[in-house]
């Protein structure tokens, strides 16, 4: 009987969605998968998953109580991981970064379990960098990834960013920009924390467009629940058609429908936008650790696949110009869509799964040789 593969996907959606994609791919290949996650990310995992365990680890807060709570949750998580690992004896441990992976990676190192790390962002995160010294492989998502470690025992492989199966299918779709008399459908995403600048500046910018241009826009805007009334009121001053939601449940359907995206530049969003072949404006969240959202977005900007605008330069006049250019010259949208082809992630999950399977096979062969000798 095959030993299970442990996948650790916890924290934010950016860590969890690629983990879900890999788990689905490995299961389809006949592998047994065991999931570790935390309370924040538990709701992201499909309800059909049975082999899933919760790590009690909590975020580190800058207070005496917060530090104490973090340490206790960390030690408890170490103990639970040790018990689970000892019982199931995994063939491999795959981690997708972030502080919730620390207990499992620490136990994997102690028990000498083979480790594969995946980095979603264009800057290698601190936890992944720390544990890369003990890993078999570090897979990464973007061509221009910063801070890649260079240990002789570590294999580096660009797999791309694993995306959900329903989104991976969108790579087959051919992009058709709206013509000059057609509707431009725009999807606005602020990331898991929302983006207040989008909620105020985008409706105000649209109100400055000509009435004809406003009527040609159809907006799908995701914002935080508490902001819905204010944002709805702002859009009522325009002539656009708006679908305003706190959470769009069918992102694959939306990505197959819209012509243009305005978004923060978290890794998962970029992987999905690239796979769908959509032109975009990315406004990086500059408080992100190591400014990784800017590094993510520049992989698109340098190839002409998106327009990258620092938040300090995201102004009414600049956005108005972008809307007018997209509505008047649809060929610029087509050019950006075609430029994104080299960044598509529809094969990433399969590449990562093949890497893990090959590593396990090599490990088993080496183990058998050792026993014979």
C-alpha positions as CSV (number, residue, x, y, z in Angstrom):
1,X,0.0,0.0,0.0
2,X,1.3,3.5,-0.9
3,X,2.3,5.8,1.9
4,X,0.3,9.0,1.9
5,X,1.6,12.4,0.7
6,X,1.1,15.2,3.2
7,X,0.2,18.6,1.8
8,X,0.3,21.7,4.0
9,X,-1.9,24.5,2.7
10,X,-2.9,27.0,5.3
11,X,-3.2,30.7,6.1
12,X,-4.5,32.7,3.1
13,X,-6.2,31.7,-0.2
14,X,-2.9,32.4,-2.0
15,X,-1.3,29.4,-0.2
16,X,-4.4,27.2,-0.2
17,X,-5.7,27.3,-3.7
18,X,-2.5,25.9,-5.3
19,X,-2.5,23.3,-2.6
20,X,-6.0,22.3,-3.5
21,X,-5.1,22.0,-7.1
22,X,-2.1,19.8,-6.4
23,X,-4.2,17.6,-4.0
24,X,-6.8,17.1,-6.8
25,X,-4.1,16.2,-9.3
26,X,-2.3,13.7,-7.0
27,X,-5.6,12.1,-6.0
28,X,-6.4,11.6,-9.7
29,X,-3.0,9.9,-10.2
30,X,-4.0,7.4,-7.5
31,X,-2.0,8.9,-4.6
32,X,-3.3,9.0,-1.1
33,X,-3.3,12.6,0.2
34,X,-3.3,13.8,3.8
35,X,-4.1,17.5,4.3
36,X,-2.9,19.9,7.1
37,X,-4.5,23.3,7.3
38,X,-5.5,25.9,9.9
39,X,-8.8,27.4,11.0
40,X,-8.5,30.4,8.7
41,X,-8.1,28.3,5.6
42,X,-10.4,25.4,6.5
43,X,-13.4,26.8,4.6
44,X,-11.4,27.0,1.4
45,X,-11.0,23.2,1.2
46,X,-13.8,21.3,-0.5
47,X,-16.1,19.5,1.9
48,X,-15.5,16.2,0.1
49,X,-11.9,16.0,1.6
50,X,-11.8,13.5,4.4
51,X,-8.1,13.2,5.3
52,X,-7.8,16.7,6.6
53,X,-6.5,17.9,10.0
54,X,-6.5,21.3,11.6
55,X,-3.3,22.9,13.0
56,X,-4.2,25.0,16.0
57,X,-1.4,27.6,15.1
58,X,-2.3,31.2,15.5
59,X,-0.9,34.4,14.0
60,X,1.8,36.2,15.9
61,X,0.4,39.4,17.5
62,X,2.6,42.2,18.8
63,X,1.5,42.0,22.4
64,X,2.5,39.9,25.4
65,X,-0.7,37.9,25.2
66,X,-0.3,37.6,21.4
67,X,3.2,36.3,21.7
68,X,2.2,33.8,24.4
69,X,-0.7,32.5,22.4
70,X,1.5,32.1,19.3
71,X,4.1,30.1,21.2
72,X,1.6,27.8,22.8
73,X,-0.2,27.2,19.5
74,X,3.2,26.6,17.8
75,X,4.2,24.0,20.4
76,X,0.8,22.3,20.3
77,X,1.0,22.1,16.5
78,X,4.5,20.6,16.6
79,X,3.2,17.9,19.0
80,X,0.2,17.1,16.8
81,X,2.3,17.0,13.6
82,X,4.8,14.6,15.2
83,X,2.0,12.3,16.2
84,X,0.4,12.4,12.7
85,X,3.7,11.9,10.9
86,X,4.8,9.1,13.2
87,X,1.5,7.3,12.6
88,X,1.1,7.7,8.8
89,X,4.9,7.8,7.8
90,X,4.4,10.0,4.7
91,X,6.3,9.3,1.5
92,X,6.7,13.1,0.9
93,X,5.7,16.4,2.5
94,X,4.7,19.3,0.3
95,X,4.4,22.8,1.8
96,X,3.1,26.0,0.2
97,X,4.8,28.5,2.5
98,X,3.7,30.8,5.3
99,X,4.2,30.5,9.0
100,X,1.5,27.7,9.5
101,X,3.9,25.3,7.7
102,X,6.7,25.7,10.3
103,X,5.5,22.9,12.7
104,X,5.0,20.3,9.9
105,X,8.3,21.2,8.2
106,X,10.1,21.1,11.5
107,X,8.8,17.6,12.2
108,X,9.6,16.5,8.6
109,X,13.2,17.6,9.1
110,X,13.4,15.8,12.4
111,X,12.0,12.5,11.0
112,X,13.9,12.9,7.7
113,X,10.8,12.9,5.6
114,X,11.4,14.1,1.9
115,X,10.2,17.7,1.5
116,X,9.1,19.6,-1.6
117,X,8.4,23.3,-1.2
118,X,6.3,25.5,-3.6
119,X,6.7,29.2,-3.8
120,X,3.7,31.1,-5.2
121,X,5.2,34.6,-5.2
122,X,8.0,36.2,-7.2
123,X,10.0,36.6,-4.0
124,X,10.8,33.4,-2.1
125,X,9.1,33.7,1.3
126,X,11.1,33.5,4.6
127,X,9.7,30.2,5.7
128,X,10.4,28.5,2.3
129,X,13.9,30.0,2.2
130,X,14.6,28.8,5.8
131,X,13.6,25.2,5.1
132,X,14.9,25.1,1.6
133,X,18.3,24.0,3.1
134,X,16.6,20.7,4.1
135,X,14.3,20.2,1.1
136,X,14.7,18.0,-1.9
137,X,13.2,20.5,-4.3
138,X,11.9,24.1,-4.4
139,X,9.3,24.6,-7.2
140,X,8.6,28.2,-8.1
141,X,5.9,30.0,-10.1
142,X,7.4,33.0,-12.1
143,X,10.4,33.4,-14.5
144,X,11.9,36.3,-12.5
145,X,11.7,35.0,-9.0
146,X,14.0,36.7,-6.5
147,X,15.8,35.3,-3.5
148,X,16.1,31.7,-4.9
149,X,18.4,29.7,-2.6
150,X,21.5,28.0,-4.2
151,X,22.2,24.9,-2.1
152,X,23.9,22.1,-4.1
153,X,21.5,19.5,-2.6
154,X,18.4,21.5,-3.6
155,X,16.7,21.1,-7.0
156,X,15.1,24.2,-8.4
157,X,12.2,23.9,-10.9
158,X,9.8,26.4,-12.4
159,X,6.5,24.7,-12.5
160,X,4.2,27.7,-12.7
161,X,1.4,28.3,-10.2
162,X,-1.1,25.4,-9.8
163,X,-4.6,26.6,-10.5
164,X,-8.0,24.9,-10.0
165,X,-9.0,22.5,-12.7
166,X,-12.0,24.6,-13.8
167,X,-9.6,27.5,-14.3
168,X,-6.9,25.5,-16.0
169,X,-9.5,24.6,-18.7
170,X,-9.7,28.3,-19.6
171,X,-6.3,28.2,-21.3
172,X,-8.1,26.8,-24.3
173,X,-10.3,29.9,-24.6
174,X,-9.3,32.4,-27.3
175,X,-9.6,36.0,-26.2
176,X,-11.9,38.2,-28.2
177,X,-11.7,41.9,-27.3
178,X,-15.0,43.9,-27.5
179,X,-15.3,46.0,-30.6
180,X,-15.9,49.7,-30.5
181,X,-19.7,49.4,-30.3
182,X,-19.7,46.5,-27.8
183,X,-19.7,46.2,-24.0
184,X,-16.4,46.0,-22.1
185,X,-16.9,43.7,-19.2
186,X,-14.5,44.5,-16.3
187,X,-13.8,42.4,-13.2
188,X,-12.5,44.3,-10.1
189,X,-10.9,42.3,-7.3
190,X,-9.3,43.7,-4.2
191,X,-7.8,40.6,-2.8
192,X,-8.9,38.8,0.4
193,X,-8.6,42.1,2.4
194,X,-10.4,44.2,-0.1
195,X,-9.0,47.4,-1.5
196,X,-10.6,50.7,-0.4
197,X,-8.8,52.6,-3.1
198,X,-10.8,50.6,-5.7
199,X,-14.1,51.3,-4.0
200,X,-13.7,55.0,-4.1
201,X,-11.6,55.8,-7.2
202,X,-13.1,53.4,-9.8
203,X,-16.7,54.6,-9.5
204,X,-15.6,58.2,-9.4
205,X,-13.4,57.7,-12.5
206,X,-16.3,56.1,-14.4
207,X,-18.5,59.1,-13.6
208,X,-16.0,61.3,-15.5
209,X,-16.3,59.2,-18.7
210,X,-18.7,60.2,-21.4
211,X,-22.3,58.9,-21.1
212,X,-21.7,56.7,-24.2
213,X,-18.6,55.1,-22.6
214,X,-20.4,54.6,-19.3
215,X,-23.2,52.7,-21.1
216,X,-20.6,50.4,-22.7
217,X,-19.2,49.3,-19.4
218,X,-20.4,46.3,-17.4
219,X,-18.7,46.1,-14.0
220,X,-18.3,43.1,-11.7
221,X,-16.9,44.5,-8.5
222,X,-15.9,42.5,-5.4
223,X,-15.5,44.5,-2.2
224,X,-15.9,43.9,1.6
225,X,-19.4,43.3,3.0
226,X,-19.4,46.5,5.1
227,X,-18.5,48.6,2.1
228,X,-21.3,47.4,-0.2
229,X,-23.8,50.2,0.6
230,X,-21.3,53.0,0.0
231,X,-19.9,51.5,-3.2
232,X,-23.4,50.8,-4.5
233,X,-24.3,54.5,-3.9
234,X,-21.2,55.6,-5.8
235,X,-22.1,53.5,-8.8
236,X,-25.7,54.8,-8.8
237,X,-24.2,58.2,-9.9
238,X,-23.1,56.5,-13.2
239,X,-24.8,54.8,-16.1
240,X,-22.9,51.5,-15.9
241,X,-24.3,48.1,-15.3
242,X,-22.9,46.8,-12.0
243,X,-22.8,43.4,-10.2
244,X,-21.5,44.2,-6.7
245,X,-20.7,41.3,-4.4
246,X,-18.7,40.7,-1.3
247,X,-17.6,37.4,-2.8
248,X,-18.0,36.0,-6.3
249,X,-18.4,32.2,-5.9
250,X,-18.0,31.3,-9.5
251,X,-14.7,32.9,-10.5
252,X,-14.0,30.5,-13.4
253,X,-17.3,31.5,-15.0
254,X,-16.5,35.2,-14.5
255,X,-13.0,34.8,-16.0
256,X,-14.6,33.2,-19.0
257,X,-17.0,36.1,-19.4
258,X,-15.1,39.3,-18.7
259,X,-12.7,41.2,-21.1
260,X,-10.5,43.1,-18.6
261,X,-9.4,42.8,-14.9
262,X,-8.4,45.4,-12.4
263,X,-6.8,43.8,-9.3
264,X,-4.3,43.6,-6.6
265,X,-1.4,41.3,-7.6
266,X,-1.6,38.3,-5.2
267,X,0.0,35.2,-6.8
268,X,-3.2,33.1,-7.1
269,X,-5.1,35.9,-8.8
270,X,-2.2,36.4,-11.3
271,X,-2.1,32.7,-12.1
272,X,-5.8,32.6,-12.8
273,X,-5.8,35.8,-14.9
274,X,-2.8,34.6,-16.9
275,X,-4.4,31.2,-17.5
276,X,-7.6,32.8,-18.7
277,X,-5.5,35.1,-21.0
278,X,-7.0,38.3,-19.7
279,X,-5.5,41.7,-20.0
280,X,-5.3,43.5,-16.7
281,X,-4.3,46.5,-14.6
282,X,-2.4,45.4,-11.4
283,X,-2.1,47.7,-8.4
284,X,0.2,45.9,-6.0
285,X,-0.5,46.0,-2.3
286,X,2.7,47.7,-1.2
287,X,2.5,46.6,2.5
288,X,2.8,43.0,1.5
289,X,5.9,41.3,2.9
290,X,9.1,41.9,0.8
291,X,6.9,43.9,-1.6
292,X,6.2,40.6,-3.3
293,X,3.0,41.8,-5.1
294,X,5.1,44.3,-7.1
295,X,7.6,41.6,-8.0
296,X,4.6,39.3,-9.0
297,X,3.1,42.0,-11.2
298,X,6.3,43.0,-12.9
299,X,6.5,39.5,-14.5
300,X,3.4,40.7,-16.4
301,X,4.3,44.3,-17.0
302,X,7.7,43.6,-18.5
303,X,6.1,41.3,-21.1
304,X,3.3,43.6,-22.0
305,X,0.7,41.3,-20.5
306,X,-0.6,43.9,-18.0
307,X,-0.3,47.5,-16.9
308,X,1.4,47.8,-13.5
309,X,0.5,50.9,-11.5
310,X,1.9,51.7,-8.1
311,X,-1.0,52.8,-5.8
312,X,0.6,56.3,-5.4
313,X,0.2,56.7,-9.2
314,X,-3.3,55.1,-9.4
315,X,-5.1,58.4,-10.0
316,X,-8.4,59.5,-11.6
317,X,-6.7,60.9,-14.7
318,X,-4.6,57.8,-15.3
319,X,-7.5,55.3,-14.8
320,X,-9.8,57.5,-17.0
321,X,-7.2,57.4,-19.8
322,X,-6.9,53.6,-19.4
323,X,-10.7,53.1,-19.7
324,X,-10.9,55.3,-22.7
325,X,-8.0,53.6,-24.4
326,X,-9.5,50.2,-23.8
327,X,-12.9,51.3,-25.1
328,X,-11.5,53.1,-28.2
329,X,-8.6,50.7,-29.1
330,X,-9.6,47.1,-28.4
331,X,-6.5,45.9,-30.2
332,X,-4.3,46.9,-27.2
333,X,-6.3,44.4,-25.1
334,X,-5.7,41.7,-27.6
335,X,-2.0,42.4,-27.6
336,X,-1.8,42.1,-23.8
337,X,-3.8,38.9,-23.9
338,X,-1.4,37.3,-26.4
339,X,1.6,38.5,-24.3
340,X,0.3,36.5,-21.3
341,X,0.6,33.1,-23.1
342,X,4.1,32.5,-21.7
343,X,2.7,33.0,-18.1
344,X,-0.2,30.5,-18.2
345,X,-0.3,28.0,-15.4
346,X,-2.6,25.3,-16.7
347,X,0.1,22.6,-16.6
348,X,1.7,23.7,-13.3
349,X,-0.2,21.2,-11.1
350,X,0.7,18.3,-13.3
351,X,4.3,19.3,-13.4
352,X,4.5,19.6,-9.6
353,X,2.7,16.2,-9.2
354,X,5.1,14.5,-11.6
355,X,8.0,16.0,-9.8
356,X,6.7,14.6,-6.5
357,X,6.0,11.1,-8.0
358,X,9.5,11.0,-9.5
359,X,11.1,12.0,-6.2
360,X,9.2,9.3,-4.3
361,X,10.1,6.7,-6.9
362,X,13.8,7.6,-6.7
363,X,13.6,7.5,-2.9
364,X,12.1,4.0,-3.0
365,X,14.7,2.7,-5.4
366,X,17.5,4.1,-3.2
367,X,15.9,2.6,-0.1
368,X,15.7,-0.9,-1.7
369,X,19.3,-0.7,-2.8
370,X,20.3,0.2,0.7
371,X,18.5,-2.8,2.1
372,X,20.1,-5.2,-0.4
373,X,23.5,-3.9,0.4
